[in-house]
């Protein structure tokens, strides 16, 4: 039998604090808007806002001591 990996689109909620761990959107974000096809994120450091087509998949949820991260 083949091994199959399943991905499920993540159901963003306004007010969430998220960390994207790879790719061009990596970093800490606040979810400030959600529609059927787009998510609007704000950087908690620069306060810049971006709206992108839905793109994330849930990998892990956990409580962290420090957010946003400071490299």
C-alpha positions in Angstrom: 0.0 0.0 0.0 1.3 3.5 -0.8 1.8 6.0 2.0 -0.3 9.1 1.5 0.0 12.5 3.2 -3.2 14.5 3.6 -3.3 18.2 3.9 -6.3 20.3 5.1 -6.7 24.0 4.5 -6.4 25.9 7.7 -9.5 27.7 8.9 -8.1 31.1 9.9 -9.9 33.2 12.6 -9.6 36.9 13.0 -7.4 37.8 16.0 -5.2 34.7 15.7 -1.4 35.2 16.2 0.4 32.9 13.8 4.0 32.1 12.9 4.8 30.9 9.3 8.0 28.9 9.5 9.1 28.9 5.9 8.8 30.4 2.4 8.4 34.0 1.4 5.7 34.8 4.0 7.7 33.4 6.9 7.5 35.2 10.2 5.0 36.4 12.8 1.5 37.7 11.7 -1.8 38.7 13.1 -4.9 37.6 11.2 -7.0 40.7 10.6 -9.4 39.5 7.9 -10.7 36.3 6.4 -12.9 35.7 3.4 -13.9 32.6 1.5 -10.7 32.9 -0.7 -8.3 35.3 1.0 -6.7 36.0 4.3 -5.4 39.4 5.4 -2.4 39.5 7.7 -0.6 42.3 9.6 3.0 42.2 10.8 3.1 42.9 14.6 6.4 44.7 14.3 6.1 46.9 11.2 2.3 46.9 11.1 2.4 46.4 7.3 -0.7 44.6 6.0 -1.0 42.0 3.2 -3.9 40.1 1.7 -3.2 36.8 0.0 -5.2 33.9 -1.4 -5.6 31.2 1.3 -2.4 29.2 1.4 -1.6 27.7 4.8 -2.1 24.2 6.2 -2.2 23.3 9.8 1.0 21.7 11.0 1.1 22.3 14.8 -0.6 24.5 17.4 1.1 25.2 20.7 1.5 27.8 23.4 4.7 29.8 23.2 6.4 32.1 25.7 7.6 34.7 23.3 5.6 36.2 20.4 6.4 37.9 18.1 9.8 36.3 17.7 12.9 38.6 17.7 15.8 37.2 15.7 
